[in-house]
Amino acid sequence: MRSTQRVVAALLSANVQFCRALIGHQTPTFCSRGNFALQRGNVGPTTSSKVYNAIPSTRLMMGFDESDRPISRINKSGLEEILDDIEKGGREDSGYIIIDVREEDEVAFTGKISKHAFTLPLSYIQRGALNMPDNDFMETFGFEKPLPDETIVFTCKAGIRSATAASMAGMSGFGNVINYMGGADEWFQ
């Protein structure tokens, strides 16, 4: 139970930092009142959980993305090239990190795309995981948090959740993000 409390506290802290970054260091009202819907652009508090999600609706988030950096998209052969680079030089030399945003049970069912891919479900990214302090991130997820100058390659089942994760990473200050469009559906064909 204490481990869960630490995760919740770290995510809450990261969420407030994320909101402040989005609004120019002013915490908006939606950060302190509870959870908000992330689907279909609906914004409104929910009572399903006491964990605070400081993520506004998709419609609002698009307006806050000031990075003006396009999200690159790759297909299976592009991911194979990146995996080859990682295999030859590791994460540090290649400059790439691959993050699978599927839920743990999905990854367990199909298997990992690569031994070099780390699992970080989109639900955690939506709660501000990429804004957590480095030590908390490592303790919570079991791998080093991506560095701002690393290229993050996001993958999922079919390329939709990974596109969302790539957009959110861009809003969190990560300048080099790639969406693998085919996802596990294409990879395991």
KEKE-3310 file (N, C-alpha, C; in steps of 0.2 Angstrom, whole numbers, plus 5000, padded with zeros to 4 digits):
npx = (5004:5010:5019:5010:5005:5016:5018:5006:5007:5019:5015:5004:5012:5019:5009:5004:5015:5016:5004:5006:5017:5010:5001:5009:5015:5005:4993:4979:4962:4956:4966:4966:4954:4950:4947:4948:4939:4946:4942:4934:4935:4928:4926:4926:4923:4925:4919:4925:4937:4949:4962:4971:4970:4979:4976:4970:4956:4957:4955:4958:4971:4977:4978:4987:4999:5014:5025:5027:5033:5034:5027:5035:5032:5034:5035:5035:5048:5055:5055:5062:5075:5078:5079:5089:5100:5099:5102:5116:5122:5117:5106:5111:5121:5114:5104:5090:5075:5063:5046:5033:5016:5005:4994:5000:4994:4991:5003:5009:5000:5003:5017:5033:5038:5051:5066:5072:5062:5053:5039:5027:5012:4999:4990:4997:5006:4996:4993:5004:5017:5029:5033:5038:5050:5066:5072:5060:5053:5061:5061:5047:5044:5054:5064:5076:5071:5066:5078:5078:5085:5085:5078:5062:5053:5037:5025:5011:4996:4990:4994:4987:4985:4999:5001:4995:5002:5014:5011:5008:5021:5028:5022:5027:5039:5048:5058:5060:5051:5043:5031:5027:5017:5011:5011:5009:5000:5004:5017:5018:5012)
npy = (4994:5006:5008:5011:5023:5031:5032:5038:5050:5055:5056:5065:5077:5078:5081:5093:5101:5099:5106:5119:5122:5121:5132:5143:5144:5146:5138:5130:5130:5117:5109:5107:5102:5088:5073:5074:5072:5064:5061:5064:5078:5082:5091:5090:5087:5071:5058:5046:5043:5047:5051:5064:5070:5080:5083:5091:5091:5083:5093:5105:5102:5102:5116:5121:5116:5122:5118:5117:5107:5095:5078:5065:5051:5033:5018:4999:4996:5007:5006:4994:4998:5008:4999:4991:5001:5003:4990:4989:5000:5003:5012:5024:5027:5027:5036:5034:5029:5017:5017:5007:5010:5002:4993:4984:4970:4969:4969:4957:4948:4948:4949:4958:4970:4972:4967:4979:4988:4998:4997:5009:5013:5022:5028:5031:5041:5051:5055:5062:5056:5058:5070:5068:5068:5063:5052:5047:5043:5032:5024:5021:5015:5007:5010:5021:5038:5046:5057:5074:5077:5065:5054:5049:5035:5030:5017:5006:4997:4999:5012:5023:5026:5028:5039:5049:5049:5053:5066:5071:5070:5079:5091:5091:5094:5087:5086:5077:5066:5051:5042:5026:5020:5007:4999:4985:4977:4977:4973:4960:4953)
npz = (5000:5004:4993:4983:4987:4987:4973:4969:4975:4969:4956:4957:4961:4949:4940:4944:4941:4928:4924:4928:4919:4907:4908:4910:4923:4932:4941:4935:4937:4935:4939:4953:4956:4954:4944:4926:4910:4896:4884:4868:4869:4881:4895:4912:4930:4937:4948:4950:4955:4968:4964:4957:4941:4931:4918:4904:4893:4876:4866:4873:4876:4863:4860:4869:4864:4861:4855:4841:4834:4822:4823:4820:4809:4808:4799:4799:4794:4797:4811:4812:4808:4818:4829:4825:4826:4840:4844:4840:4846:4858:4870:4874:4864:4852:4854:4855:4862:4865:4868:4874:4874:4877:4889:4903:4903:4889:4883:4889:4884:4870:4869:4870:4858:4856:4865:4869:4871:4882:4893:4896:4901:4892:4901:4912:4906:4903:4916:4919:4920:4912:4917:4930:4943:4940:4948:4955:4944:4939:4950:4950:4937:4933:4923:4916:4915:4900:4892:4888:4876:4869:4857:4857:4853:4851:4853:4851:4850:4838:4833:4837:4851:4853:4845:4853:4865:4859:4856:4869:4875:4867:4872:4885:4884:4877:4863:4852:4845:4840:4831:4830:4818:4814:4825:4837:4830:4817:4818:4823:4813)
capx = (5000:5014:5021:5005:5004:5022:5016:5001:5010:5024:5011:5001:5016:5021:5003:5004:5021:5013:4999:5010:5021:5005:4998:5014:5016:4999:4989:4972:4956:4955:4971:4964:4947:4949:4949:4944:4938:4951:4939:4929:4935:4924:4930:4921:4925:4922:4919:4927:4943:4952:4968:4970:4973:4979:4977:4964:4953:4961:4954:4962:4978:4980:4979:4993:5005:5018:5032:5028:5038:5030:5028:5037:5029:5037:5032:5039:5055:5058:5057:5068:5081:5080:5080:5096:5104:5100:5106:5123:5125:5113:5101:5115:5125:5109:5100:5083:5072:5057:5041:5026:5011:5000:4994:5004:4991:4991:5010:5009:4997:5006:5024:5036:5040:5058:5069:5074:5056:5050:5032:5024:5005:4997:4986:5002:5008:4991:4993:5010:5023:5035:5035:5040:5057:5070:5072:5054:5051:5065:5058:5040:5043:5060:5069:5077:5066:5069:5081:5075:5088:5084:5072:5057:5049:5031:5022:5005:4993:4988:4997:4983:4988:5006:5001:4993:5008:5019:5009:5009:5028:5030:5020:5031:5046:5053:5058:5061:5046:5041:5025:5027:5010:5008:5010:5009:4996:5008:5024:5017:5009)
capy = (5000:5012:5009:5014:5030:5035:5033:5043:5057:5057:5058:5071:5082:5079:5084:5100:5104:5099:5111:5125:5123:5123:5139:5149:5144:5147:5132:5131:5127:5110:5105:5106:5099:5081:5071:5077:5067:5065:5058:5068:5085:5084:5093:5091:5083:5065:5056:5039:5042:5053:5053:5070:5070:5087:5083:5094:5088:5083:5099:5110:5101:5104:5123:5122:5113:5127:5116:5118:5102:5089:5072:5060:5044:5028:5011:4994:4996:5012:5004:4989:5002:5010:4994:4989:5006:5002:4984:4991:5005:5004:5018:5030:5029:5027:5042:5032:5025:5015:5016:5004:5013:4997:4991:4978:4964:4968:4967:4950:4943:4947:4949:4964:4972:4971:4968:4986:4992:4999:4998:5014:5013:5029:5030:5035:5047:5055:5057:5066:5052:5061:5076:5066:5069:5057:5047:5044:5039:5026:5019:5019:5012:5003:5012:5028:5043:5049:5063:5079:5077:5058:5053:5044:5031:5027:5012:5004:4991:5001:5018:5028:5028:5031:5046:5053:5049:5057:5073:5073:5071:5085:5096:5090:5097:5082:5089:5072:5061:5047:5038:5020:5019:5001:4996:4978:4973:4976:4970:4953:4949)
capz = (5000:5004:4987:4979:4990:4984:4966:4968:4977:4964:4950:4959:4960:4942:4937:4946:4938:4921:4923:4928:4913:4902:4909:4912:4930:4936:4942:4933:4942:4934:4942:4960:4958:4952:4937:4920:4905:4891:4878:4864:4871:4886:4901:4918:4935:4938:4955:4950:4959:4971:4962:4953:4934:4929:4911:4901:4887:4870:4863:4876:4875:4856:4860:4873:4862:4858:4852:4834:4831:4820:4826:4814:4809:4804:4798:4802:4792:4800:4817:4812:4807:4824:4833:4823:4829:4847:4845:4839:4850:4865:4870:4874:4858:4847:4855:4854:4867:4863:4874:4872:4878:4879:4896:4904:4901:4882:4882:4892:4879:4863:4870:4868:4851:4857:4872:4870:4872:4889:4894:4900:4898:4891:4906:4916:4903:4904:4923:4920:4921:4909:4921:4936:4944:4937:4953:4956:4937:4939:4955:4949:4931:4932:4918:4916:4911:4894:4892:4883:4869:4866:4852:4860:4848:4854:4850:4854:4847:4831:4832:4839:4858:4853:4843:4859:4869:4856:4857:4876:4876:4865:4876:4891:4882:4873:4856:4846:4846:4834:4832:4825:4816:4813:4832:4838:4825:4811:4820:4825:4807)
cpx = (5004:5017:5016:5004:5010:5020:5011:5003:5015:5020:5007:5006:5018:5015:5003:5009:5019:5009:5002:5014:5016:5002:5003:5014:5010:4995:4982:4968:4956:4960:4970:4958:4945:4950:4945:4944:4943:4948:4934:4929:4931:4928:4925:4924:4921:4923:4922:4933:4945:4959:4967:4974:4973:4980:4970:4962:4958:4961:4958:4969:4981:4981:4985:4999:5009:5024:5033:5032:5033:5032:5030:5034:5033:5033:5037:5046:5059:5060:5062:5074:5083:5082:5087:5101:5105:5104:5114:5126:5122:5109:5105:5118:5120:5105:5092:5081:5065:5052:5035:5021:5005:5000:4998:5001:4991:4998:5011:5006:5000:5014:5026:5038:5047:5060:5071:5068:5054:5043:5030:5017:5003:4993:4991:5005:5003:4991:5000:5017:5029:5037:5037:5047:5060:5070:5066:5051:5055:5062:5051:5040:5049:5064:5070:5073:5070:5072:5078:5078:5087:5078:5068:5053:5043:5028:5016:5002:4992:4991:4992:4985:4995:5006:4999:4999:5013:5018:5010:5016:5031:5028:5024:5038:5051:5052:5058:5057:5044:5036:5026:5019:5007:5007:5011:5005:5000:5014:5023:5014:5014)
cpy = (5006:5014:5013:5022:5034:5037:5038:5050:5059:5060:5064:5077:5083:5082:5091:5104:5104:5105:5118:5127:5125:5130:5144:5149:5146:5140:5133:5128:5120:5106:5103:5103:5092:5079:5074:5072:5069:5063:5063:5075:5087:5086:5094:5086:5076:5063:5049:5038:5048:5055:5059:5069:5077:5087:5086:5090:5088:5090:5105:5109:5103:5112:5125:5120:5119:5125:5117:5113:5097:5083:5067:5054:5039:5022:5006:4994:5001:5010:4999:4993:5005:5005:4991:4994:5005:4996:4985:4995:5006:5010:5024:5032:5030:5034:5040:5028:5023:5013:5013:5007:5008:4996:4985:4971:4963:4966:4960:4946:4943:4947:4956:4964:4970:4971:4975:4991:4992:5000:5004:5016:5021:5032:5034:5041:5052:5058:5061:5062:5055:5067:5074:5067:5062:5051:5043:5040:5032:5021:5017:5014:5007:5004:5019:5033:5045:5056:5068:5079:5070:5058:5047:5041:5028:5022:5009:4998:4993:5008:5024:5031:5031:5038:5051:5054:5053:5065:5076:5074:5077:5091:5096:5092:5092:5084:5083:5066:5058:5043:5032:5018:5012:4997:4988:4974:4972:4972:4963:4949:4945)
cpz = (5000:4997:4982:4981:4987:4977:4965:4970:4972:4957:4951:4958:4953:4938:4938:4942:4930:4919:4923:4922:4907:4902:4911:4919:4934:4936:4940:4937:4941:4937:4950:4961:4956:4945:4932:4914:4899:4884:4875:4867:4877:4892:4907:4923:4935:4946:4956:4954:4963:4969:4957:4947:4932:4921:4908:4896:4881:4867:4866:4875:4868:4856:4864:4870:4858:4855:4845:4830:4828:4823:4820:4815:4805:4804:4801:4800:4795:4808:4817:4811:4814:4829:4832:4826:4836:4848:4845:4844:4857:4865:4870:4868:4852:4848:4855:4861:4865:4869:4871:4877:4880:4886:4897:4902:4893:4880:4884:4887:4873:4863:4868:4861:4851:4864:4874:4871:4879:4888:4899:4897:4897:4897:4911:4913:4904:4911:4924:4922:4918:4913:4928:4937:4942:4942:4954:4950:4937:4944:4953:4943:4929:4926:4919:4912:4905:4895:4887:4876:4866:4862:4855:4854:4852:4850:4854:4851:4839:4829:4834:4846:4858:4850:4848:4863:4866:4857:4864:4878:4873:4869:4883:4890:4879:4866:4850:4848:4839:4835:4827:4824:4816:4820:4832:4833:4819:4813:4821:4819:4804)
residu = (MET:ARG:SER:THR:GLN:ARG:VAL:VAL:ALA:ALA:LEU:LEU:SER:ALA:ASN:VAL:GLN:PHE:CYS:ARG:ALA:LEU:ILE:GLY:HIS:GLN:THR:PRO:THR:PHE:CYS:SER:ARG:GLY:ASN:PHE:ALA:LEU:GLN:ARG:GLY:ASN:VAL:GLY:PRO:THR:THR:SER:SER:LYS:VAL:TYR:ASN:ALA:ILE:PRO:SER:THR:ARG:LEU:MET:MET:GLY:PHE:ASP:GLU:SER:ASP:ARG:PRO:ILE:SER:ARG:ILE:ASN:LYS:SER:GLY:LEU:GLU:GLU:ILE:LEU:ASP:ASP:ILE:GLU:LYS:GLY:GLY:ARG:GLU:ASP:SER:GLY:TYR:ILE:ILE:ILE:ASP:VAL:ARG:GLU:GLU:ASP:GLU:VAL:ALA:PHE:THR:GLY:LYS:ILE:SER:LYS:HIS:ALA:PHE:THR:LEU:PRO:LEU:SER:TYR:ILE:GLN:ARG:GLY:ALA:LEU:ASN:MET:PRO:ASP:ASN:ASP:PHE:MET:GLU:THR:PHE:GLY:PHE:GLU:LYS:PRO:LEU:PRO:ASP:GLU:THR:ILE:VAL:PHE:THR:CYS:LYS:ALA:GLY:ILE:ARG:SER:ALA:THR:ALA:ALA:SER:MET:ALA:GLY:MET:SER:GLY:PHE:GLY:ASN:VAL:ILE:ASN:TYR:MET:GLY:GLY:ALA:ASP:GLU:TRP:PHE:GLN)
# end
